[in-house]
Amino acid sequence: MGLNTSVLIKNDALHEIAEDKDFGSKIQQAVQRVFEKPIQITSGKISNAAIVVETHHSDDISVVAFGGGKAQQLGSLIRNESDKPEEILRALAATMGYRLVKKTKK
């Protein structure tokens, strides 16, 4: 039970985060507001030291893409019996209107 949250931490900001006594409360406030869109968190001189991306129920699966200093939720799924990556990918594609078919070996 409960909720889980995806957060992107910028490694270049770790020195600022380590000295930021308010960072925990900044994370808490961002998590409570993240339902609209990702929220950037400042720390020291860095305006985007972390990004709270999304929050989801702990029984569900959230698929998030990280890269290029950004993160984006691609979708969320109600957890089923299997946690196999290929089945998660197939179900995610279906929510976007796509059908995945495994390649045949030549």
N, C-alpha and C positions, 0 to 999 in steps of 0.2 A: 504494500500500500504506500501511498505518498506520491510525490512528484520528483522528477529528475530534471536537471537543467544542463544544457550544453553551453560551455563558456570557452571562448578563444582567449588565451593569454599570450601576449606578445613577449617573447623571450628577451627582446631588447629592453623591455620595461621592467624586468625583474628587480633590478637594483632600486628603482623608484618604488615598486610595490613593497619590497622588503622594509622600506622605511616609512611607508604610509600607514599610520595607525588607524586611519579611517577606511582602509580598503575593504575590510569585511562588511562594514555597514553600507558601503557603496555597492558591493555585490548584492547584498540583501535588497536594497531599494530597487536595483535594476531588475532583479528576478521578479519582484512583485509587480513590475510594470511591463515586462517583456511580451505580453500577449499581443500587442499591436505590431511591433517590429523590433529588430535587434537594437540593443542599447549599448553605446560606447561608454566606457568607464575611464575617467581620467585618474592619473596617479603622478604626483609631482609635476614635472614639466611635460609629461606625455599625455596628449589628449585622448588617445585610443589605446591605453595600456591593456585593456581587456574589452571583450565584446560579449555580452550575454545574448545568445542567439535565440533560444527557445526553451520552453518548459513543456513537459509532457507527463502524463500519468506513468508511473513506474511499471505498470502492466503492459503498456504500449511500446511500440518501437518507433523511434524517430530517426530518420536518415538525414544527416547533415553533411554538406560538402565543405571542407576546409581547404583554403589555398589562396595564395596571392594576398595574404594579410587580411582576408575576409572569411566569412562563414555564412552559409545560407541553408536553411532547412529546405530539403527537397520534398519532404512529405512525412507523414506519420501513418502508422498502421496499427490496427488492433492486433495484439499478439495472438498468434495461433499456436498450434501444437509444435511447429517446427521453427527453429532459429537458424536454419541453414541459409547462408548468404544468397545462394541462387534463388531460393524461394522468396526471400525478402525482396530481392531485386525484381523478380517477376511480379510480385504483388504491388510493389511501388510503381512499376511501369504501367500496370493495369489501371491504377488510380489516375494516371496521366493520359489514359486513352491509348496506350501502346500495348502491343503483345510481343513478348520476347520469345524467340525460338532459338534453341541451341544449334550451333553450327554442326554440320555433319563432317566427319573426317573424310578426306579424299585419299 
